[in-house]
Amino acid sequence: MTDDVIIIAIGRELVNGRTLDTNSNYIAKSITKLGARVRGIHITDDVRTEIVGAVRTALAMKPALVITTGGLGPTADDMTLGSVAGALGRRLVKNKEAMSMLGKRYNALYDKGLLHTKGLNEGRTKMAVMPAGARPLENPVGTAPAVVMHKAHTVIFCLPGVPAEAKAVFDTHVADWVRRHLSKGYWLERSVLTDSYDESVLGALLDRVSASFPDVYMKSSPAGFLKEKSLEVFFTSVGKDRASAEKRIAGAIDMVNRLMHK
């Protein structure tokens, strides 16, 4: 098993380009800043066989954590939990804790005058049907509970797709799990603007620096062929604390500057 994280974003609106996948961006940045590593992001359609395939492919990589977003709602095209159950070879069951969460949430919304009906109907009850062994998690913003379950040594979190809900559930439930189980320390990133405007030349120089600073990830970002400072280099490192990360990055930047001006 690895300590990596794999994100699966689910929704036809994502694959056809109608909606930008801001959830994966937010989750990936958050996980990176927590000192863990995202190994991949997969976007898939609202098609059961494709979701099952994406989950099985992710699990085959034996990550510590799989996060799905989207497909937890009350409509027919919300099929994430049924698909995850299929990928895990588990039956679907009506979760009593989720039923209670949903009942309380819908009654509260009704009491505030935000809904015309209270209690649970067929669509609302659908959101409480989960893979056997799954545990519902409170959704601080919306109605559909998030879900957490285990497959061998991999933890699977299923988050709603509405961005405000996905972010709230991640911050409330997932971030702390990542911090406790996967964080490698303090994440830090710095960037410098170099004198180089040829990425092929700068790349060879960065290879030399990487050999001396294997714990610093370096990535150049071109801004076009301009005869001036144009290539920005990003330096990223994770240390046991801020001081150790700062020291690694400072050493790498100093070596780049020395080699650039030899």
N, C-alpha and C positions, 0 to 999 in steps of 0.2 A: 504494500500500500504506500502511496505517496502522500505528501502533505498538501497537495494541490487542490484547487477549486475549479469546478467546471460550471458554467452558467448556461442554462437552456432557456431562451426566450421564445414563448409560444404565442402565435397569433397570425392570422392571415393578413391583417393590416400591417404587420411588420414585413412579411415577405413580399407583399405587392408594393411596398414603398409608401403607402398612405400615411403610416405613422412611423415616426422616428423612434428607434429603440433607446430611449433615454434611461430605461431601467438598468440595462446591462452596463451602460456607461457609469451610472452612479454606483452600482454594486461593485464593479471592477475597480474603480478609483478608491472606494472605501476599503475594500479588502487589501489593496496594495498599500494604502496608508497605514493599515493595521499591522503591516509587516508580514503578510502572507502572499501567496502567488496564485494568480489566475492562470490556469493552463490553457483554457480555451473558452470561446463563446459560440454557441450554436443557436441559430434562429430557425424555427420550423413552423410549418403551416398547422392550422387546426384540423389535422387529419390523424386519426388514431394510430394508424400503422407508422406514420412518420414520427409521432411523439414517442411511441414505444421504441422505435429504432434509435432515436436520439438518446433516450434514457439508457438503453442497453449499451450503446456505444460508449457513453460517458462512464457507466459502471465498469465496463471492461478495462478502462484505463486505471481503475482502482484509486480514485481520488479520495481524499479525506472528506470532501464536501461537494455535493451537487445542489445547485440552486435553480429552481424553475420559476419563471414568472409568467403569469397569465393563465386563463382557462379555469378559474375557480368559481365562476359565477353560476347563475341559475338557468342559463339558456342551453339549448341543445349543442351549440358549438363550444361550450365550456366543457372540455373533456380531458383535462389534465389528470385529475385524480384517477379516473377510470383507466387512462393510458398508463400511468405509473403503476397502478395495480397489475395491469397486464404485463408490464416489463418485469415486475418483481415476482410474478406468478402467485399473486395473492387475490383473495376474493374481496369484493366491496361490502362494507357493512355500514349500517346507520350508527353514527357515533353519538352516544347520549350526551357527552360533554359539549359537542358541537351543536347539538339540537338546543341545549340550554342557552348557549351563547347567542345563537341566532334568535331564539324566542325573545330573550331579554333585549337584544339590539332592536329588533323590529317593533317591539312594544314601546321602547323608549322613543323611537322615531315617530311612531303614531301619536304618542302623547305630546310630542313637540309640534304636531300638526304637519309633519313632513310626509306622511303617508295617509292613504285613504283607508287602509285596512291594517289590523294588527295580527299578531300570531303568525303561524306557519302555514303556507300553502305548498303545493307540489314543487314549484320552482325553488322556494326558499329551503324546503326540506332537502332538495337535491344537493345543496351545498354542505350538508352534514354527512353525506355518503362518502366514505373514505376507505382507503386500503386497510385491511386488517392490520392492527398493530400501530396504526398512525395515531398521532396525538394532535388535537387542534390547538392553535395559538390565537390569542386575542388579536383582532385587527383593530388598531386604535382609531382608524379613520373611516373604514367602510364596514360592510356587513359580512362578506365572505371570510370565514376563518382561514388563516394560514395553516399549514400542516408541517409536521416534522415526523420523520420515520428513519429507521435504520435498515441497511442491507449489508450484512457482514460488518466490515469496518468503515463503511461509508455512511455518512449522515446526509439525508435528503431533506431540504427545506423547500416547500412549495409556497410561493408568494403570489398574491393577486397581481393583476396586470396594470391596473390604474396606477399611474406613477406616484401620486401622493400616498396611496396605500402601500405600494411596494417599498417605498422609501421608509415609511413609518414602521412597517413590519420588520424591515431589515435593521433599522436603528434600534428597535425595541427588543428583538429576539435574536437576530443572527449575529450582529456585530459583537456582542459579548461572547458568543460561542467561538467565533473566530479568534477573538483576543485571548481567550483562555486556552484554546486547543491548537491554534496554528500560527500565532504571531511569533515571528523570529526576533522581534525587538523593535527598535525605533527606525521608521522609514524616513528617508530624507532625499530630496532632489534639489540639485542646483544646476544652473545653466550658464554658459559663457558664450560670447560672440567672438569667433575666431577671425583671423586675417585671411583664412582660406576661402576660396569660392569654387573649389574643385573637390567634390566629395570623394572621388576616386583616390586623390592624393591624401586627403585627410584620413580616409579609412585606413590606409596603411599605417599612418602615424598612430591612430587610435588602437590598432592591433598591438603595437609595441607597448602602449600604456596599459592595455588590458592584461598583458602578460605579467606586468609588475603589480597590477592592482586587480586581481581576479574577483574581488568582492565588490567591485564598482562596475555597474552596467553603464555603458556609454552609447549614446545614440545621436548621430548628427541629423540636423533638420535643415534641408536646403531652402533657400529663398530665391532661387534663380541664379543665372550666371551674371554676377555683377562684379566689377573690379573694385571692390571695397569689402569691408567686413560683412559677410553675408551668411556664413554657415554657423548656426547655433548648435552647440553640443550640450546635451543633457546628461548629467551624471547622477546616477541613482545608487543608493547603498542602504543596507539594513544593518544596524549595529545593536549591540546590547543596550546602548543608550545613545543619546544625541551626540555626546562628545566623540564616541568611537566612530559613528557614521560621518560626522563632520571631518574627523581626522583623515579618514580614507578618501573622501571626496576632495579635500584640500590637497592631498598628496597627488591625486590623479590630475587635478587641474594644473598644479604646479609643473608636473612633468610634461603635460601638453604644451604649456606656454614655453618651457625650455626647448622642447623639440621643434616648436614652430619657429623659434628665433635663432636656431643654430646657424 
